[in-house]
């Protein structure tokens, strides 16, 4: 069951990751390269060099959960992140392959 949501904090690993790494290897990257605790309950996102594979590592009660997605065609487009952190909505856009090119907010006018 996919137990992630907007209440979690998401961090993107800066750089590419060897997708052969599993729980312990990814935890090592989190502690050494990101200076964060893997058991903090935050969600850590890793992409391979060609951005066709994505892994999400998350600590839940009792242990780690590892989500893995491999694209058959196309690439994941990483979000613009500040300090590696991004939002749930950005993650959903990445996983679904949606790229926001331009966003326009129109004014609402009240009718008399």
NORZIJO-V360294 format. One record per residue. N is the residue number from 1. PSI is psi in degrees with one decimal (NA if undefined). D_LAST is the distance of its C-alpha to the last C-alpha in Angstrom with 1 decimal. Layout:
n:psi:d_last
N:PSI:D_LAST
N:PSI:D_LAST
This chain:
n:psi:d_last
1:134.7:49.6
2:104.8:47.1
3:34.0:46.4
4:152.4:44.3
5:-169.4:40.7
6:-12.1:38.2
7:-11.7:40.1
8:159.9:43.0
9:137.1:43.6
10:134.7:44.7
11:131.6:47.1
12:129.4:48.2
13:127.0:51.9
14:111.1:52.3
15:-172.2:54.6
16:159.0:56.0
17:142.0:57.7
18:116.2:60.7
19:-1.3:59.5
20:-13.8:62.9
21:142.3:62.1
22:-150.2:61.5
23:-54.8:60.6
24:-41.2:63.2
25:-41.4:62.8
26:-37.1:59.0
27:-37.0:59.5
28:-41.1:61.9
29:-39.0:59.3
30:-46.5:56.7
31:-38.7:59.1
32:-41.4:60.9
33:-33.8:58.2
34:-9.7:55.0
35:47.1:56.5
36:166.4:54.7
37:125.1:56.0
38:-25.7:55.8
39:18.7:55.8
40:-12.8:52.7
41:-4.9:50.5
42:161.2:48.6
43:128.7:48.4
44:130.2:50.3
45:131.4:49.6
46:138.6:52.4
47:148.4:52.5
48:175.6:55.6
49:-42.5:56.5
50:0.5:55.2
51:36.2:52.0
52:-10.8:52.8
53:141.9:53.5
54:136.9:51.5
55:140.8:52.8
56:126.7:50.9
57:129.9:53.0
58:136.6:51.8
59:123.8:53.7
60:174.1:53.0
61:122.6:55.0
62:-13.6:58.5
63:-179.3:58.4
64:149.2:56.8
65:134.0:54.7
66:118.6:54.8
67:141.1:52.2
68:130.4:53.3
69:133.1:51.6
70:128.0:53.3
71:139.8:51.6
72:-29.6:53.4
73:153.4:51.7
74:-176.5:49.4
75:156.9:49.0
76:139.0:46.9
77:107.8:44.7
78:148.1:44.9
79:162.8:41.8
80:117.4:41.5
81:150.5:42.8
82:121.6:43.3
83:26.7:46.6
84:-8.8:46.8
85:141.1:44.0
86:175.6:41.1
87:166.9:38.5
88:-43.8:38.6
89:-36.4:35.9
90:-40.7:38.1
91:-43.4:41.1
92:-42.1:39.3
93:-41.0:38.4
94:-50.2:42.0
95:-37.3:43.6
96:-8.9:41.4
97:27.8:42.0
98:130.8:38.4
99:121.6:38.0
100:113.3:34.7
101:-45.3:35.0
102:137.3:31.6
103:125.7:28.5
104:129.3:25.1
105:121.6:22.1
106:149.2:18.8
107:145.6:15.8
108:131.0:12.8
109:135.9:9.4
110:133.3:6.4
111:141.4:3.8
112:NA:0.0
